[in-house]
Amino acid sequence: MNGEFDLQVNKKAFQINRDERLYGTFAEIGAGQEVARRFFHVGRASGTIAKTMSAYDMTFSDSIYGASARYVSRQRLNTMLEHEYGLLLERLDEKMGDKRMFFVFANTVAARSFRRHEESHGWMGIRFQSSPRSQTSEIIVHVRMLDTKNILQQDALGIIGVNLIYGAFFLRHRPEALVASLMDDLSSARLEVDMIQFSGSEFSQVDNRIMSLQLVSQGLTKAAMFRADGKTIQPSEILYKNALLVERGSFRPLTLIANDILNCGHAMFLKDARLEGAEPYVLMEITMQNLLQSGELDLHDFLDRVDVLGSLGRTVLISNYGEYYRLVNYLTRYTDRPVALPVGIPSLEDIFQEKYYENLEGGILEGLGRLFKNGVRLFVYPKSEKDGRLVTALNFQVAPNLRHLYRHLIESKFIVPIENFRPEYLNIRPPDVLRGIRDHDGIWESKVPPKVVALIKERRLFGY
C-alpha cells in the first residue's frame, strides 16, 4: 500500500476485511454510506460485508424501523442495531454462526447540506460478538462534525466509523486505547466525540463514567456528562432548551457549605420571572483543572467525588473549560433559557483577574461580555475573613480600573449577593475536611451532609 493507503484507517479496514471471522451489516442514514465505502475501497470487502443498506426516505425508514419522533437520536440508533442484528442471526446463524463473529454497524446522521446549515451531528454504534455465537457487546458514540463542507463531514464519518469497528474487535480489552484510537487520521478541528457508552459481556468491568472522563482528558471533547446512576448522556439531551443552575467545584468532598451555596442559589433562581415557573436543571461541574491538582489524573479520587454527587441525585458535567465564560459559551450553545451560576467569593476573585482574558482581543471586557450574555447571573455566597469581616458581593473589591464595570454588573443584577445563607458554614474549608477524613479526627462529620458521611464510611472514600 502507498499514498492514500498509508492512512491508518485504510490499513484498519483492510485488516478487518482479511479477517475471515468477521461478518456483518452496515446500516447508514444521513450522510451516505461512508463507513461501508471505506471497506469496499480497500478491497476484499465481500468477506466482511453481508449487507449494506440505507433508508433515506422517512416512509421507507419508518416501515423498516418503526416511526420515530427524532430520526437522528439514540433511540433510532438502538432500533437500527436491534432490527439489523436480528435479521443477521435469522438469516445467517444456522449457515455460518459456528465460525463467524457477527456484527452490525449503524449510524444516523444530520450532515451539512445546501438546505441545512445548523449543527451537524450523529449517532453511531456497533453491536458485535467477540467469538462465534457469544453474547453481544455494544459501543455507542455521539459525534459532532465540525467541517464546513458536506464532503469533508462524510469523510470524517467514514474514518471514525472504521476506527470504531476496529476498536471493538482489536482494542476492546483496552478501552482507554480504544477511545484514543477513535481519532486516528482525524483532529479535534474536524470532529468531536462527546458521548461514549460501553455495554454487554465484553465490557462488564468498564465504568462509563471513567470513559466519559477519558473523552475530555484525551481531547475528544471539551465536556462530557453522566447522570447520578452513572449512565452517560449526550449533553444536549439535558441542556437543550432548559434553564440551568450550574455549580462548579472540586467536591473533594461535598461539604455543607458547597451544599448551601447550591441550595441558596436555587432558591434565588426560582424568583427569576424568566423561568416562568419552570424548575431549572441542576448540574455539578468539575473541571479537568480540579481533577489534575495533584499533577496527574487519579481515577479513584475522581470516582469518589462522583459517587458522592450521585448519592445526592446529581448530574455531573466534566469539562475542560477553565474560564467561566468558556463554560457559559458551551452551555448557551444548547439553550436560550436562563442560566445561573452560584459561586463563592474565591471564584468571583478569579473571574475578575485580567490575566485570564489575555488571549481575547477585547481582554476582560470581552470575556465578561461572553460570561453575562443572555442574562446569565452569578449568585455570590459570602466569605468570612480571619479577622471576622464578612465579604459579600456588595463590598467585594476589584481593581480600580474595573470598579465602574463591577458596579454596573451589580446594579443590573448580573451579580447578585446570596441571601439567607448559613453563617455557621462559613468557616468550613474543604482541605481541612479532607484531612480530617484521612486522619479520622471525627470533626469532619459535622461539616459534611449526613448522607455523604454515611457513604464515605461505607465505601471508604477519600482515604477514610
Secondary structure in CASP SS format (residue, H / E / C, confidence):
PFRMAT SS
TARGET T0000
AUTHOR 0000-0000-0000
METHOD secondary structure of the structure
MODEL  1
M C 1.00
N C 1.00
G H 1.00
E H 1.00
F H 1.00
D H 1.00
L C 1.00
Q H 1.00
V H 1.00
N H 1.00
K H 1.00
K H 1.00
A H 1.00
F H 1.00
Q H 1.00
I H 1.00
N H 1.00
R H 1.00
D C 1.00
E C 1.00
R C 1.00
L E 1.00
Y E 1.00
G E 1.00
T E 1.00
F E 1.00
A E 1.00
E E 1.00
I E 1.00
G C 1.00
A C 1.00
G C 1.00
Q C 1.00
E H 1.00
V H 1.00
A H 1.00
R H 1.00
R H 1.00
F H 1.00
F H 1.00
H H 1.00
V H 1.00
G C 1.00
R C 1.00
A H 1.00
S H 1.00
G H 1.00
T C 1.00
I E 1.00
A E 1.00
K E 1.00
T E 1.00
M E 1.00
S C 1.00
A C 1.00
Y C 1.00
D C 1.00
M H 1.00
T H 1.00
F H 1.00
S H 1.00
D H 1.00
S H 1.00
I H 1.00
Y H 1.00
G C 1.00
A C 1.00
S C 1.00
A C 1.00
R C 1.00
Y C 1.00
V C 1.00
S C 1.00
R H 1.00
Q H 1.00
R H 1.00
L H 1.00
N H 1.00
T H 1.00
M H 1.00
L H 1.00
E H 1.00
H H 1.00
E H 1.00
Y H 1.00
G H 1.00
L H 1.00
L H 1.00
L H 1.00
E H 1.00
R H 1.00
L H 1.00
D H 1.00
E H 1.00
K H 1.00
M H 1.00
G C 1.00
D C 1.00
K C 1.00
R C 1.00
M E 1.00
F E 1.00
F E 1.00
V E 1.00
F E 1.00
A E 1.00
N E 1.00
T E 1.00
V E 1.00
A E 1.00
A C 1.00
R C 1.00
S C 1.00
F C 1.00
R C 1.00
R C 1.00
H C 1.00
E C 1.00
E C 1.00
S E 1.00
H E 1.00
G E 1.00
W E 1.00
M E 1.00
G E 1.00
I E 1.00
R E 1.00
F E 1.00
Q E 1.00
S C 1.00
S C 1.00
P C 1.00
R C 1.00
S C 1.00
Q C 1.00
T E 1.00
S E 1.00
E E 1.00
I E 1.00
I E 1.00
V E 1.00
H E 1.00
V E 1.00
R E 1.00
M E 1.00
L C 1.00
D C 1.00
T C 1.00
K C 1.00
N H 1.00
I H 1.00
L H 1.00
Q H 1.00
Q H 1.00
D H 1.00
A H 1.00
L H 1.00
G H 1.00
I H 1.00
I H 1.00
G H 1.00
V H 1.00
N H 1.00
L H 1.00
I H 1.00
Y H 1.00
G H 1.00
A H 1.00
F H 1.00
F H 1.00
L C 1.00
R C 1.00
H C 1.00
R C 1.00
P H 1.00
E H 1.00
A H 1.00
L H 1.00
V H 1.00
A H 1.00
S H 1.00
L C 1.00
M C 1.00
D C 1.00
D C 1.00
L C 1.00
S C 1.00
S C 1.00
A C 1.00
R C 1.00
L E 1.00
E E 1.00
V E 1.00
D E 1.00
M E 1.00
I E 1.00
Q E 1.00
F E 1.00
S E 1.00
G E 1.00
S H 1.00
E H 1.00
F H 1.00
S C 1.00
Q C 1.00
V C 1.00
D C 1.00
N H 1.00
R H 1.00
I H 1.00
M H 1.00
S H 1.00
L H 1.00
Q H 1.00
L H 1.00
V H 1.00
S H 1.00
Q C 1.00
G C 1.00
L C 1.00
T C 1.00
K C 1.00
A E 1.00
A E 1.00
M E 1.00
F E 1.00
R C 1.00
A C 1.00
D C 1.00
G C 1.00
K C 1.00
T E 1.00
I E 1.00
Q C 1.00
P C 1.00
S H 1.00
E H 1.00
I H 1.00
L H 1.00
Y C 1.00
K C 1.00
N C 1.00
A C 1.00
L E 1.00
L E 1.00
V E 1.00
E E 1.00
R E 1.00
G C 1.00
S C 1.00
F C 1.00
R C 1.00
P C 1.00
L C 1.00
T C 1.00
L H 1.00
I H 1.00
A H 1.00
N H 1.00
D H 1.00
I H 1.00
L H 1.00
N H 1.00
C H 1.00
G H 1.00
H H 1.00
A H 1.00
M H 1.00
F H 1.00
L C 1.00
K C 1.00
D C 1.00
A H 1.00
R H 1.00
L H 1.00
E C 1.00
G C 1.00
A C 1.00
E C 1.00
P C 1.00
Y E 1.00
V E 1.00
L E 1.00
M E 1.00
E E 1.00
I E 1.00
T E 1.00
M H 1.00
Q H 1.00
N H 1.00
L H 1.00
L C 1.00
Q C 1.00
S C 1.00
G C 1.00
E C 1.00
L C 1.00
D C 1.00
L H 1.00
H H 1.00
D H 1.00
F H 1.00
L H 1.00
D H 1.00
R H 1.00
V H 1.00
D H 1.00
V H 1.00
L H 1.00
G H 1.00
S H 1.00
L C 1.00
G C 1.00
R C 1.00
T E 1.00
V E 1.00
L E 1.00
I E 1.00
S E 1.00
N C 1.00
Y C 1.00
G C 1.00
E C 1.00
Y H 1.00
Y H 1.00
R H 1.00
L H 1.00
V H 1.00
N H 1.00
Y H 1.00
L H 1.00
T C 1.00
R C 1.00
Y C 1.00
T C 1.00
D C 1.00
R C 1.00
P C 1.00
V E 1.00
A E 1.00
L E 1.00
P E 1.00
V E 1.00
G E 1.00
I H 1.00
P H 1.00
S H 1.00
L H 1.00
E H 1.00
D H 1.00
I H 1.00
F C 1.00
Q C 1.00
E H 1.00
K H 1.00
Y H 1.00
Y H 1.00
E C 1.00
N C 1.00
L C 1.00
E C 1.00
G C 1.00
G H 1.00
I H 1.00
L H 1.00
E H 1.00
G H 1.00
L H 1.00
G H 1.00
R H 1.00
L H 1.00
F C 1.00
K H 1.00
N H 1.00
G H 1.00
V C 1.00
R E 1.00
L E 1.00
F E 1.00
V E 1.00
Y E 1.00
P C 1.00
K E 1.00
S E 1.00
E C 1.00
K C 1.00
D C 1.00
G C 1.00
R C 1.00
L E 1.00
V E 1.00
T C 1.00
A C 1.00
L C 1.00
N C 1.00
F C 1.00
Q C 1.00
V C 1.00
A C 1.00
P H 1.00
N H 1.00
L H 1.00
R H 1.00
H H 1.00
L H 1.00
Y H 1.00
R H 1.00
H H 1.00
L H 1.00
I H 1.00
E H 1.00
S C 1.00
K C 1.00
F C 1.00
I E 1.00
V E 1.00
P E 1.00
I C 1.00
E C 1.00
N C 1.00
F C 1.00
R C 1.00
P H 1.00
E H 1.00
Y H 1.00
L C 1.00
N C 1.00
I C 1.00
R C 1.00
P H 1.00
P H 1.00
D H 1.00
V H 1.00
L H 1.00
R H 1.00
G H 1.00
I H 1.00
R H 1.00
D H 1.00
H C 1.00
D C 1.00
G C 1.00
I H 1.00
W H 1.00
E H 1.00
S H 1.00
K H 1.00
V C 1.00
P C 1.00
P H 1.00
K H 1.00
V H 1.00
V H 1.00
A H 1.00
L H 1.00
I H 1.00
K H 1.00
E H 1.00
R H 1.00
R C 1.00
L H 1.00
F H 1.00
G H 1.00
Y C 1.00
END
